[in-house]
Amino acid sequence: MFNLRGIRTLLGPQRVLSSRSFMSKGKNNRKSIGLFTETIESNRERDPNRKFKIALLGTIPVITLYLGWWQIQRLEWKQNLLATISSRIKAEPLVLNSIMLDSEIPEEWEYRTFLARGEFLHDRELLLGPRTFDGQIGYYVFTPFRLDNGYIVLVRRGWVSKEKKDPRTRTATLDYSTVTIKTQLRRGEKGNYFSPANVPDQNQWYYVNVQEMAEYTGSLPILVEVITDESQYKMSKWIEEGTPVPRAPEVHLSNNHAQYTVVWLSLSVLTTIMTIMFARGGARRLPSSNHHPLTKRRG
């Protein structure tokens, strides 16, 4: 025989409903079940903005998928650019003196190595900065260079510390004799929103504008940068002496497009799953516990 009293003793009077009590509240039970069914079946209809929410959520996977595809294109472009620069650096050096510099320099010559013979015009020197090098603050030295064929080009000699900013503190490095320098042809920089404007009248330079610098120094709008393969120890000595420290011939460009691709495509997959879950029933709700017959306490 079913011992209701024994079960009530074990579980407590509020855990077990008598058959009489349950039967007497059958009308409330049927009402609760009906409310539960209504909540599941008509929840979508009661939310007039549900379709709009699904459409809005569905745009996120599309946008992130497009950004992932765009990063793939950028990755391919950056890899081709790095390969092109590497091939130009490894190519045989050209002699700058033998080139007719009054004509336009081909764009594909950027990063090509050039040997130039002539003399520096140190009295027209200008400084760009402040810029950091190896954790120190300093300036880049730009000096006109007169080739032995009479043309004058602008040379980015290298970096000096702020203590050696004044040429009078590094007179031993100001060589006026005829020299041969190893350089790379470079383009200028584009100023951004955070870059102050150059002030040529006050000889203050914050970014490389080849045209402005050429007009100030009286050179052609052609920029070459001195390069070197010297060791870090040798460069440290140059910093102490005030000799402008040239750049290594390698060109380092950031290439994080593969990581960005993984991030955007992963977000596209995750947001697609979220959208499907929401569209299929993410908005379904269980009825309030107050309406469930098995959780209602006796009065």
Secondary structure, DSSP 8 states (H G I E B T S, - for coil): ---HHHHHHHH-TTT---HHHHHHTHHHHHHHHHHHHHHHHHHHHH-TTHHHHHHHHHHHHHHHHHHHHHHHHHHHHHHHHHHHHHHHHHS--EEGGGS-TTS---GGGTT-EEEEEEEE-GGG-EEEEEEEETTEEEEEEEEEEEETTS-EEEEEEEEEEGGG-SGGGGGGG---S-EEEEEEEE------TTS---BGGGTBBSS--HHHHHHHHT--S-EEEEB----HHHHHHHHHHT--B-B-S-------HHHHHHHHHHHHHHHHHHHHHIIIIIT-----GGG-TTT----
